[in-house]
Amino acid sequence: MAINERIRKAAHYLKSQVQELPRHTIVLGTGLKDITNQFSIKYQTKLSKIPHFPRMTVHHMDATLYLATNQGILFWILGGRLHYYEGYTMAEVTFPIRVLAETGTQSFFFTNAAGNVNPSFAAGNLVLIRDHINWSFPSPLIGPNNEKWGPRYPFMSEVYDPKFINMLLEFSEKSGLQLDTGVYLGVTGPQLETPAEYRLFRQLGADMVGMSTIPEVIIAAHMNRQITALSVLSNDAVDTPTEDSTDITAILNHIKSRIDDVAELIKYWLKMDG
């Protein structure tokens, strides 16, 4: 079955399950699934129940789609994401974004855990992505273009909406919440960076490095959706990463320590765009 038809059927299923469809979607990265506890959940389903959805294989991803509300604003929460390193094609990795856009999502808020490359940042910092470097992901737009979704050559100069970046920075300053902006560099993984790669990425102007988000952002941009993205830094920047600096338990602890702050940013973003 063609990818267009699979997307249509998955979107049709979701439309049949809820009475009202939201304009907003939050995509949760590693360690952030407990954010769902901060919102009122009206509906939830395992992704495996949605027709044609690929199965998540990463154990710390929450393979659930939630329909949530906050202060009267309705939105989807995608509890986890698919990664290219799991063996999926780019069409499969970005399938959930296409489907949720087809259900009516106009604004996406992407979150992720990212390795810190910038020595002026620290583990646990929150960094809004203002730009990205697609280092090793194949484009999810390779192949025939569906003009109903977007143009053959989508514009990428202002993918991350500067209006929302500035408004979130103003909010964080007023509320005393630490928030920076930076450049996210995308690698396929799942292996971590070599010391030489790590130093190169810093020289290229990257502030953080990760294994997700960019393919999803490209698809959302292709469909002319509004995009905001936030990284939670999982470690301190070091010249030579070690097993200790990339220990998954330590990474998850850094991320979980900022769940409340991430939730506050999401709530304000919803209010701004609601």
N, C-alpha and C positions, 0 to 999 in steps of 0.2 A: 504494500500500500504506500502511495506517495506521502512524503512528509506533510504536504499541505493538507491532505485528507486526515491524517492522524491528528494534526493540530486542531482541525475543525471539529473532529469527534470528541476530543478531550475537552475543548472549550464548551461544546454543546452539553456534555455531561455536567460540567460545573454550573452552567446556566440553569440546568434543570433541578439542581440541588438547593439553590438559595433563592429567596424572594427578591433580593436587591443586590446588585453587583457594584463593587467599590471602584473608585478611580485610582486607588493607591495600593502599592504592594511593597512590603518590607521583605528583603531576603536576608536571612540570618546566616552568619558565618560560624566558624568553629567556636565552640564554647559559649554561644550566646542564646541557646535555646530556652533558657529560663526567663528570657525577656517576655515570653508569652504569659507569664504569671502576672505581669503588670497591666494586662488588658482584659477586658471582658470578651470571652470567646462565645460567639453565637453558633458556630458550626466548625467542625473539623473532620478531616478524612485522611486516612493513610494514602500516600501518593500511589501505592500499588493498586488502589481501587479505581483510580482515574484511568480511563482507557489510554493505552499506548505510552504511559509514563515509564521511562527507564527506572530501574531499581537502583537506589543508592547503596553503595557497598562500604562506605566509610562509617565506622561504628560511632563516631562522635557527631554525626549528622542526624538531625531529627527529620525523618522522612514523612512529614505531616504537613498538610496545608490547613491553615486556620483562617476563619473569617472572624475578625475581631472589631471591637469598637473602642473608641476613646473620645469622651466629650461629644458624643453624637456623630463622630466621623467613622465611617465604615472602611475597613481595609483588609487586604489579604496579608497573611504572614506565611511565607514559605520557610519552613523550619530548617531546611538544609539545602544543599546544592549538589549537583553532579560535577565531577572533575574530569578533565581530559585524561589524567593519568589512570583513571579507573578503566580505561579501555574503550570509552565511548567516542563516537564521532562528535564533531563540533555541532552538528544538527541535533544530536541527542543531548549534549551538554546544555544547549540553549533552548531546548524544547519547552521547559517550564516558562521561560520568559515570553516566548511566542504565544503560548496558550493563554497566559494571564493577560497579555496585551489584547488578545482576541476577545477576552471576556470584558474588556473595558478599562483596564489599567492605563492611566495616562502618566502617572508619576511613579518612579521606582526609587527606593532607598536601599542601596546595596551595602551590606556590612561584610567584613572579613577580618581574619587574624592575619597579620603580616609580620615578616621578619624586619627588624629595624636595621637600616643602613646608615642613617644620619646620626653622627656622634652627639649632636645637640638634642636628640630625642632620647627617651628612656622607655624601658619596659612598662607597659600599661598605659602609655600615652594614647590619646585619641587624635587621629589625624584625618581630616577631610581630604579626599583625593581631589586635587585641582587639575591633574593631568596624568597621563599614563604613558608608559613605554611598553609596547607589545614585543617582548624580547623573543619569545619562542612559540607562541600559540599560532597555529594556522588560522586564517580568518574564517569565521563561521559564515561568511558571505560567499565563499568559493562555491561555484556552481551556478546553475540558472537563477536569474533574479526574478522574484515575484514583485512586479511593479505595484501590486495592491498593497504590499507591505512597505516598500520604500524604494529609493533610487538605486541604480547600479553602483554609483560612486558616492556614498553618503559623506557629508561634510563632518569633519571630526575636530575642528579647531576649538569649539566651545561645547564639548560633550557634557562636562560637569558644570551645571548652571551656576554662573558666578553670582547671580542674585541670591540664590539659596545659600551658597557658601558664605556670602557676606552677612546675611541675616542670622545664620547659625553662629558665626563668629561674634556678632554683636550680642546675641543671646548668651553665649558662653561667658563673655566678658562681664556682662551685667550680673550673671548668676554665680560668678566665681568658679566656673567649671573650666578645667584645662582643656584647650582645643587648639590644634595646629592645622596647617595645611601642608600637603606634600605631593610628590610625584611617586606613583605606584608603578613598579616594574613587574611584569608578568612572566613567569616561567612555567613550564609544564609540570615539573616535578616527576615522580614523587621524591627523588633524591634531593637532598639539600645542597646548598651552594658550596663550591670549593672556595678556599681562601682567595684564589686569583679571581674567580667570578665575583666574589663579594666586593673585592677592591675595585674591579672594573665597573660594577653597577654604581658604586659611589661616584666614580669619576664621570660616569654618564649623566649624573644628575638625579639619580633615584634616591628617594628618602626611605622607601620600604619595598620589600619584595614579597611576592606571594604567588600562589598556584591557582588563582580563580579570578572571578569578577570581570576581567577584561572581555572575554567572549560574550558575557551577558550584557555588558555595557554596549558593545558594538551592535548587538541585536536590538537593544532598546533604542539606540541612536538611529539605527536604520529605520525603525518604525516611528521616529520622531517623537519619542517619549521624553519626558523631563527626567533627568538623572541626578541623583545625589549619591555619594559613596563615602563610606567611613571605614578606616582601618583601626583596629586595636593592635598596638605593637606588642609582640609576644616576647621580646627579649631586648637587652641592651645591645647597642652597636659595639662590636669588637672586630679587630682586624682579622682574627682567625676564629671562626665559630667552632665550638667544641660540642661534644655530646651533652655536657652539662647545660650549655647555653641554649640548646634546642630540645631539652627534655620536655616531653609532651605534658607531663603533670605540672611542671612549672609554667609552661605556656598557658595551660587552661586556667591555672590560678591567677595569672596576670589578667587574663581576659575576664574571668568571673568577677574580679575586683572592680570592674568598671561597668557591670551590667546596669546598675541604677542610672549611671550617667548617660550611657547609650540610650536607655529608655527615655530619659528626659529630652535628649536631642530629637529622638523620633517623635515624641509627643509634640514638641514645638514645631517640627517640620510638618506634621499633619495639620496643625493649627494654621500655619502659614499658607499651606496649599489647600486647605479644606474648603 
